[in-house]
Amino acid sequence: MLKEFLTALDTEELFGELAFKPNQIGSQIAHYDAATTDLNQYQLALIGVIDSRGNLANEGCAMGALHFRKEFYKLFIPSVDLPFKMIDMGNINAGEQIRDTHFALATIMLELMRHKIVPIIIGGSHDITYGQFLSYQEFYTMINLVVVDEKIDIEEPEGGLEANSYLMPILAHQPN
């Protein structure tokens, strides 16, 4: 089911001929393959979101996941034996509408959380937070949300959910 929403990471395009050393994060991260991956082996998962429609003033945020990975994979770790296993799930590409991207993210996060995997979302605009919020509805539990930003994006949504209005539907959601 997840493969319908994800595009595999093209590591050759991203890193070229770069070979990672054993103590670099890039050599420690597995890559998701719907046919062979057993999610029960992992504790952390990277998910890229390639969608900037929620913030047209920041078009570059769609490529944030790719830029992040280029540097993150190069980082060195203190030991080759990490106490956790990490998988890169690939990218969620922009859906036909923004709500399609939110649904894809919520579906993927829910599946990961059912496997007790902590999802790490990279890229996308602030409205992607709403997709994250949707995934927690299945658990029927109170959640805490922390947002670190230069301003509180609590404007009333006019034409749909955007980066400057994504908090309002979360705060107005019932039950809250």
C-alpha positions as CSV (number, residue, x, y, z in Angstrom):
1,M,0.0,0.0,0.0
2,L,2.8,2.4,0.8
3,K,4.4,2.0,-2.6
4,E,1.4,3.8,-4.2
5,F,2.5,7.0,-2.4
6,L,6.3,6.8,-2.4
7,T,8.9,7.4,-5.1
8,A,12.2,5.5,-4.4
9,L,15.2,7.7,-3.7
10,D,17.6,7.7,-6.7
11,T,20.9,7.5,-4.8
12,E,22.9,7.5,-8.0
13,E,21.4,10.8,-9.1
14,L,21.7,12.3,-5.6
15,F,25.2,11.1,-4.8
16,G,26.8,10.0,-8.1
17,E,29.9,7.8,-7.5
18,L,30.3,9.0,-3.9
19,A,31.1,5.9,-1.7
20,F,30.3,6.3,2.0
21,K,32.7,5.2,4.7
22,P,31.4,2.7,7.2
23,N,31.0,5.4,9.9
24,Q,29.0,7.8,7.7
25,I,25.2,7.9,8.0
26,G,24.8,7.2,4.3
27,S,26.3,3.7,4.8
28,Q,23.9,3.0,7.7
29,I,20.6,3.9,6.1
30,A,18.5,1.3,4.3
31,H,16.2,2.2,1.4
32,Y,12.6,1.2,1.2
33,D,11.6,-1.4,-1.4
34,A,8.0,-2.4,-1.1
35,A,8.7,-6.0,-2.3
36,T,11.5,-6.8,0.2
37,T,11.5,-4.4,3.1
38,D,10.4,-5.7,6.5
39,L,9.5,-2.5,8.5
40,N,9.7,-4.4,11.8
41,Q,13.5,-4.1,11.6
42,Y,13.6,-0.3,11.8
43,Q,13.1,2.4,14.5
44,L,13.5,5.6,12.4
45,A,12.3,6.5,9.0
46,L,13.0,9.4,6.7
47,I,10.2,10.6,4.5
48,G,10.7,13.4,1.9
49,V,7.8,15.6,0.8
50,I,8.2,17.1,-2.6
51,D,5.4,19.7,-2.5
52,S,5.6,23.4,-2.1
53,R,2.1,24.4,-3.1
54,G,1.1,25.4,0.4
55,N,3.6,28.2,0.4
56,L,4.1,29.8,-3.0
57,A,6.4,32.4,-1.5
58,N,8.9,29.6,-0.7
59,E,9.0,27.4,-3.8
60,G,12.4,26.0,-2.9
61,C,10.9,24.1,0.0
62,A,9.8,21.3,-2.4
63,M,13.4,20.4,-2.9
64,G,14.4,20.7,0.7
65,A,14.4,16.9,1.2
66,L,16.9,16.3,-1.5
67,H,19.2,19.1,-0.2
68,F,18.9,17.8,3.3
69,R,19.8,14.2,2.3
70,K,22.9,15.4,0.3
71,E,24.4,16.7,3.5
72,F,22.8,14.4,6.1
73,Y,24.1,11.2,4.5
74,K,27.7,12.6,4.6
75,L,27.7,13.1,8.4
76,F,29.9,10.9,10.5
77,I,28.7,8.9,13.4
78,P,30.7,7.9,16.5
79,S,30.3,4.2,16.0
80,V,29.6,1.8,13.1
81,D,27.1,0.0,15.4
82,L,24.2,2.3,15.8
83,P,21.7,1.5,18.6
84,F,18.9,1.9,16.1
85,K,18.1,1.1,12.5
86,M,17.0,3.8,10.0
87,I,15.3,3.5,6.7
88,D,14.8,6.1,4.0
89,M,11.3,5.6,2.6
90,G,11.9,7.9,-0.4
91,N,9.7,10.8,-1.4
92,I,6.0,11.6,-1.4
93,N,5.5,13.6,-4.6
94,A,2.9,16.3,-4.9
95,G,-0.6,14.9,-5.2
96,E,-3.1,16.2,-7.7
97,Q,-4.3,18.5,-4.9
98,I,-2.7,19.5,-1.6
99,R,-5.1,17.4,0.4
100,D,-3.9,14.3,-1.6
101,T,-0.3,15.0,-0.4
102,H,-1.7,15.3,3.2
103,F,-3.5,12.0,2.8
104,A,-0.4,10.3,1.5
105,L,1.7,11.5,4.4
106,A,-1.0,10.6,7.0
107,T,-1.3,7.1,5.5
108,I,2.5,6.5,5.5
109,M,3.0,7.9,9.0
110,L,0.1,5.8,10.4
111,E,1.7,2.6,8.9
112,L,5.1,3.5,10.3
113,M,3.7,4.3,13.8
114,R,1.9,0.9,13.8
115,H,5.3,-0.6,13.4
116,K,6.6,1.6,16.2
117,I,8.8,3.5,13.8
118,V,9.5,7.2,14.5
119,P,8.8,9.1,11.2
120,I,11.1,12.1,10.3
121,I,9.5,14.3,7.7
122,I,11.8,16.5,5.6
123,G,10.8,19.0,2.9
124,G,7.5,20.5,2.0
125,S,5.9,23.6,3.3
126,H,4.3,24.2,6.8
127,D,0.9,22.9,5.7
128,I,2.5,19.4,5.7
129,T,2.1,19.5,9.4
130,Y,-1.7,19.0,8.9
131,G,-0.9,15.7,7.1
132,Q,1.1,14.7,10.1
133,F,-1.7,15.6,12.4
134,L,-4.2,13.5,10.4
135,S,-2.2,10.4,11.1
136,Y,-2.7,10.6,14.8
137,Q,-6.5,10.6,14.6
138,E,-6.5,6.8,14.3
139,F,-5.0,6.5,17.8
140,Y,-7.8,8.5,19.5
141,T,-5.4,10.1,21.9
142,M,-4.3,13.6,22.9
143,I,-1.2,14.8,21.1
144,N,1.1,17.6,21.7
145,L,2.3,19.8,18.8
146,V,5.4,22.0,18.9
147,V,5.9,24.5,16.2
148,V,9.1,26.6,16.0
149,D,8.6,29.4,13.6
150,E,9.1,33.2,13.2
151,K,5.3,33.7,13.5
152,I,2.2,31.8,14.4
153,D,0.5,30.6,11.2
154,I,-3.0,30.8,12.5
155,E,-4.8,32.9,9.8
156,E,-8.2,31.8,8.7
157,P,-8.0,29.6,5.6
158,E,-9.4,31.4,2.6
159,G,-8.8,29.4,-0.5
160,G,-7.7,26.2,1.2
161,L,-5.0,25.1,3.6
162,E,-1.7,26.9,3.2
163,A,1.5,27.6,5.1
164,N,0.0,30.6,6.8
165,S,-3.2,28.9,7.9
166,Y,-2.5,25.3,8.7
167,L,-2.7,25.6,12.5
168,M,-6.4,26.8,12.5
169,P,-7.9,23.5,11.3
170,I,-5.7,21.6,13.8
171,L,-6.8,23.8,16.7
172,A,-10.4,23.8,15.6
173,H,-10.5,20.0,15.2
174,Q,-13.0,18.2,17.5
175,P,-12.2,16.7,19.9
176,N,-9.4,18.9,20.9
